[in-house]
């Protein structure tokens, strides 16, 4: 039973990692066709939408901090 829970947790971490890597690659314009087809064949787009919003907010936050650091 514990082995099944460990595998499920690992699969969830792997899925989250794939979503973040996929969204990051798409944001920088280096997404491969194979990964793009895999992403668009998923049942729901919500993990990619949420991941994209989070990465954009992170990117904008880093730009704001960098600009404040340079201006000071």
C-alpha positions as CSV (number, residue, x, y, z in Angstrom):
1,X,0.0,0.0,0.0
2,X,2.8,2.4,0.9
3,X,4.5,1.7,-2.4
4,X,1.4,2.8,-4.3
5,X,1.3,6.1,-2.3
6,X,5.0,6.7,-3.0
7,X,4.5,6.1,-6.7
8,X,1.5,8.4,-6.8
9,X,3.4,11.2,-5.0
10,X,6.3,10.7,-7.4
11,X,4.0,10.8,-10.4
12,X,2.4,14.0,-9.1
13,X,5.9,15.7,-8.6
14,X,6.9,14.5,-12.1
15,X,3.7,16.0,-13.6
16,X,4.2,19.3,-11.9
17,X,7.8,19.4,-13.0
18,X,6.8,18.6,-16.6
19,X,4.2,21.4,-16.5
20,X,6.6,24.0,-15.2
21,X,9.3,23.0,-17.6
22,X,6.8,23.1,-20.5
23,X,5.4,26.5,-19.5
24,X,8.9,27.9,-19.0
25,X,10.1,26.6,-22.4
26,X,6.9,28.1,-24.1
27,X,7.5,31.4,-22.4
28,X,11.0,31.6,-23.8
29,X,10.0,30.3,-27.2
30,X,12.0,27.1,-27.2
31,X,9.1,24.6,-26.8
32,X,9.6,21.5,-29.0
33,X,6.8,20.3,-31.3
34,X,6.7,16.9,-29.5
35,X,6.2,18.6,-26.1
36,X,3.7,21.0,-27.5
37,X,1.6,18.2,-28.9
38,X,1.9,16.3,-25.6
39,X,0.7,19.4,-23.7
40,X,-2.3,20.0,-26.0
41,X,-3.4,16.4,-25.8
42,X,-4.0,16.7,-22.0
43,X,-7.5,16.5,-20.6
44,X,-7.5,20.0,-19.1
45,X,-5.4,23.1,-19.8
46,X,-5.7,24.5,-16.2
47,X,-2.3,23.3,-14.9
48,X,-0.7,25.1,-17.8
49,X,-2.7,28.2,-17.4
50,X,-2.0,28.4,-13.6
51,X,1.7,27.6,-14.3
52,X,1.9,30.3,-16.9
53,X,0.4,32.9,-14.6
54,X,2.7,32.0,-11.8
55,X,5.8,32.1,-13.9
56,X,4.8,35.4,-15.5
57,X,4.2,36.9,-12.0
58,X,7.6,35.5,-10.9
59,X,9.3,37.0,-13.9
60,X,7.7,40.4,-13.5
61,X,8.6,40.4,-9.8
62,X,12.2,39.6,-10.6
63,X,12.2,42.5,-13.1
64,X,10.8,44.9,-10.6
65,X,13.4,43.9,-7.9
66,X,16.2,44.1,-10.5
67,X,15.1,47.6,-11.6
68,X,14.8,48.8,-8.0
69,X,18.3,47.4,-7.2
70,X,19.8,49.1,-10.3
71,X,18.0,52.4,-9.5
72,X,19.2,52.5,-5.9
